[in-house]
Amino acid sequence: MPPIQPMLARIAPLEETLSLLPDVRIEPKWDGFRAIVFRDGDEVRIDSRNGREITRFFPEVCAAVRRVLPDRCVVDGEIVRIGDDGVLDFGALQLRLHPARSRVERLRAELPATLVLFDLLCTGDRVLLETPFDARRRELAGHLPTGVPARPNADEVWLTPITDDPATARRWFDDLEGAGLDGVIAKGRDLAYLPGKRVMTKVKHRRTADCVVAGYREHTSGPDAVGSLLLGLYGEDGRLVPVGVVGALPLRRRRELVTELAGLVIPPEDHPWLRELPAEMAERVSGFSSRWAPGKSLAFVPLRPERVLEVRYESFQGHRFRHMAQFERWRPDREPTSCGFDQLTPAGVTDLRARHWDA
C-alpha cells in the first residue's frame, strides 16, 4: 500500500561505475517525473519521488497502466514527455501539473506523456522487495516491450533498456545527452529494493560556466537573507537572458550577501529583464506564482549586472540550466559582458526513436 519511498542513488564518476561491471547492470538515466505506480484492478495511483500523489495530472498514463500491467502490481519508473524531435521535453512535462481539470484534459491531448519502467516491487500477493534485481527485471520484462516505442506518447508503457557491456554504457552516456537524458544508472544484479536508501549509482554530466548575477530572491526567513541568486548570460543580440538560479548557500552567507549586494540594487524599470526581454522570458523572473508551490512569490530584487560567479551545471536545455546550478566561486576577473552562451557545451540533438539500444 502507498506510500513507498523510491530507491535512490549516489553520484559516482563514470570510470568508477564501469569498473563495477559485470556485477552491476546499467540503464539510461531518464529525465522526467519519478513515479511509483500502484494498480489494483481499475484503481491506479501514481506517487512522485517525494510521496505527492500526481495521478490526476496524467490520465493517459493511468489508462496505459490498466491496459498493459498486471491487474495488481506496484512498479517504479519515470513519466517522460518525448517531443516531436524525439528529445525528452521536461519543460512540457512541467506544464502538465495544472490545478484546473479542464486544462489537464486539454494538455493530455496536446502534450501526452508516457511511462518508462525499470523495477517491479509487487505483483499479485507477492512482495518482491527482497528479490534480487535481476529476477525482478526478468519478471517485469515479461509484460513490456523494451526501448522507445515508435509512437512514444501514445498510451504506451515500456521497459528501459539495460546493458552489462561497458562500451554500450559509455555510448549511452556520451550520445544520449543530446536526447535529454541525465546520464546512466548502475544497479547491482543481486540488489534488493531498499526504499529511501542510496544503494544505486548514478553518473551525470557536470560542467562549469561563468554567469552574471542579475538579481536575487529573498529567503523564506525574510528580507535579511538571500534565497537564490538569479543568473544570466548574454546572447548574440547583446541582451542579458535569464538562465537559472543558484540557491544552496549557508544561512550566514545568505545574510552577508544582502549587505554585499545592496549597492547594486536598482529600480525594476531599469532592469533589462523587465524592460527589454520578450514577455515569455520576463514572466519567468518578474512576479508570477510557482507551479511547484502555489502562492509562493517568485518576484526578485533587481541588481545592476556587474558581478560574475562560476557555477557547476549538469545540462542546458533551451535557454535554461536544466537543474539548479551549484555555486563554485566568484569571478571578479571576468567582465559581465564576456559571459555568453558560447562558453557552454551544447549536446547535439539525438532522436530517441532512432536509437539502436542493443549492446
N, C-alpha and C positions, 0 to 999 in steps of 0.2 A: 504494500500500500504506500502511496505517496505520503510524505516526500522522501526521496532518496537523493543524497548528495552525489554528484558525479565524481568519478575517479579523476585525479589531477596529475599534472606533470611538472617536473623540474626542468629548468633550462640547462642545456649542455652544448658544447661545441660539436660540430659535425663529425670530425675525426674521432672524437671520443665515443660518440654514439655508434659510428660504423664499426668501431673496434669490438662492440658487444655482439656483433653477428658471429655465428648463427644462432646464438642463444635468445635473440630478440627477433621480432618481425617489425617491419617499418611500413607506415602508411603516410599518405599525404596529410598535411595539417590544413583542414578546411577552415575558411574564414566566413563564419555565419553566426547563428544563434545556437549555442549548445542546447540540446533538448533531451530530457529524459521522458520517454513516451510510455504511457500506461494504456493498455487496451483490455477491456473486459466486455466482450460482445460488441454492442453498438456504442458503448461508452468509451470515449477516448479522452485522455488528459495529457497535456504537454506542459512540462515544467522547465523553466530556464535554469541556467547554471546556479543562480542564487535562490532557487526554490520558488520563484514567482511563476504563477500559472499564466501561460500565454496561449492557451487553447483557442480562445475565441478569435484571435488575430489570424489564424491560419486554418480556415475551414477546409481548404483543398488538401492540406496535409492530413487532416483528420480523415477525410474521405479516402485518401490513398492508403492510410494505415488500415482502415476497415476492409479495404479491397485486397490487400496483399499479405498482411501479417497474420500470424496465428490468432485464434479467437481470444485467447487470454495470454498476455505476454507483457514484459517490460523490456524496453530496448534503450540503448544510448546512441545518440547520433548528433547531427548538426542540420539545422534548417538553413538552406542556402538559396540564393537567387542567382541564376545564371543569365546574363544579359544576351541580347541578340547577337553579340560578337563572340559568344562562348566564354566570356570572362565573368568571374564572380563579381556581383554588384552589391556590396554591403550597404551602400547609401540607399539604394532602392529598398533593401530589406528593412532598414530602419523606418521607412515611411509606413510600413505595414502596421506598426504599433500605434494605431489611432483609436481614440475612445469611441468615436461615432460608428454605430452599426452599419449605417448606410455607406460610410467611407470604407469600412472593412470589406463590404461586398464589392464595391467598385474596384478597390485595389486588388482584390482576389483575382479579378478578371484582367486588370491592367498589368499587374506585377506579380504573377503567380510564383510561388516558391516550391521547393522540392525538399525531400528528406533523404540525406545520405546517412547510413547506419554503419556503426563499427563495433557494436557489442550487444550481446544478449544477456540480460540479467535474470529473467524468469520466463518460463513458458509452462502453461497449464498450472499444475500444482507443484512444479519443480522450481526451486530456487537455485540459481546457478552461480551465486557469488563466489563460492569456494571452488568451482570448477576451473581447471586451467584455461587460460585464454585460448590456446589453440583449439580446444574442444568447443568452447563457446562460439568461436569463429566458424568452425565447420558446421555447427548446427544452424547458425544464422544464415550461412551461405546456402543452405538447403531451401530457403524461402525466397531468395532475392537474386537478381542479376548483378554482376559486378561491373563497375565502371560507369562513366557518364552515359546516360541513355541518349538516343538520337533526339528526343524531344524532352529535354531535362526538366522542364517546369510543368509538365502535363500529367498531373495525377500520378507521379512516379515516386516510388521508394526504391532505393538501390543501395548496394553494398560498396563501401570504399575499397579501392584496390589495395593490395598488400604485397610485400616482397621480402625476401631474405637475401637478395642479391645486392651487394654493395654498389655496383655500377648503376643499377636501376634506381636505387635510393638516391645516389648522387645526382643522377639525371633529373629525377623528380624535384630535388631541392633546387637545382640550378634553373631548369627550364620552366617549371610551373609557377614561378613567381610572377611571370607575365600573365598568368591566368588568374591572379589574385589570391593564390594560396600562400599561407603563412610560412611554410617550411615543411618539416616532417615530424612524425611522432614514432617513437620506438616503444614496443611493449614486450615484456618477457613472455616466452612461449608458455611457461608454467604459472604465469601471474594470475592470482585470484583477483576478483573485482573488489577493491577496497574503497568504499565511498569516502570522499573527502580527503584521501591520502595522496600525496605527491609521489607516486610509485612508477609512473611512466616517465619517459624522457622526451623533451621536445627541442628541436633545433630551429631557430628563427633567424631571419636576415636582420643584421644590425649594422647601421651606418651612422655617420655624423653629418651635420650641416650647421653653418653659421646663419643665424636668423636675427632679425630686428625685433626688439621689444617695442610693441606699439600700444600697449595698454595693459591693464590688469583688472581682474575681477576681485571683489572683496571676499575675504574669508567668511565662512559661516559664523565665526565667532564675533564678527563685527568689522567696522571700517578701519580698525587699527592694525589689520594684518592682511597680507596679500593671499588671495585664494589661488589664483593661477595667473601666469604671465601669458599674454596674447602675443603670438609670433607672426611675423610677416616676412615675405620675400618680394623682391622687386621683379616685375615682369619685363618683357622686352619693350612694352609701351611706357615704361617708367613709373607705372603705378605700383603702390605697395599692396600686395594681395594677402589676405589672412590665410594662414596655412595650418594653424593648430595652436596648442597650448602646452605649457609646462606647469605642472601642479604639485609634484612630490618634493616639498621643501620642509625642513624643520620649522616648527612654530616660531622659534626665536628668530630665524632668518626671515620668515614671512613678515614679522613685525618690523625688523630692521629695514626691509625693502620699502615700506610705506614712507619712511623718512628719506631714504636714499633717492626715491623716485619723485618726491614731492615737487622738486624744481622743474620736472619735465611735464607736469600736468598742464593740459591745455583745454580750452573750451571745446565742447563737442563739435561745434560748427567749423572749427579749424582743423579737425582731424580728417585725414584723407579717406578713411573708410566710410565716414558718414557724409562726406562731401562729394567724392568722386566715383566710388565703386558702383557697379550695376546693382540694382535692387536686390537680386538674389544673393549677392555676396555681402552687401551691407546688412541684410537681415540676419545673417549668421552672428554678427558681432554687436548689434545695437541693443534692442530691448525686447527680445522675444522670449517665450517660455520654453523651458527644456522639455523635449519629448520624453526623456527618461525620468524626469522628476517634475511633474506638472506643478505649476505655481512657483517654481524656482526661477528667479530673475537671472538672466544672463547679460544684463546691462554691464558696461565696463567703464573704468576710469581711463579716459584717453590720454596718451602720452605723446610728446614730441618724439618722433622715431630717431633717436640718437644713440641708444645703447644696443650692443650686439652680444649675443651669447651663443655658445655652441651646444647643440643638443644631440642626443642619440635617438635614432628612429629606426623602425623596422621596415616600413614600406610607405610608399607615397602613391595616392590614388586620386586622379583628377587634379585638384589644386589643394589637397589636404594631406597631412600625415594621417595614415590610416588609424593608428592608435596614438594615445597621448605620448608626446615626446618626453625624453628624460634629460634633466639638466646635466650638463657636462662641465662647463666653465664659462666665465665671462671672457669676452674677446675685445679688450679696449684697443687692440691694434688694428681692428677691422673698421673700415668706413661702412656705415649702414647701406649706402647705395651700391656697394660692391656685393651685397648679399642677394644673389639672384637664383633663379631656378636652374641655371646652368651647372651649379655645383652638385646637384642631385644625380643619383644614379638611377635612371628610369629603367624599368624592366620592359623588354619587348613584349608586345601583346601576343598571348598564346591562347588559341581556341581550345577549350577543354574537350569539346566534342570531337576534335580531330586527333586527340592524343592516342598513342599506342601504349596501353598500360601494362602489357605483359613484359616480363623480365627478358 
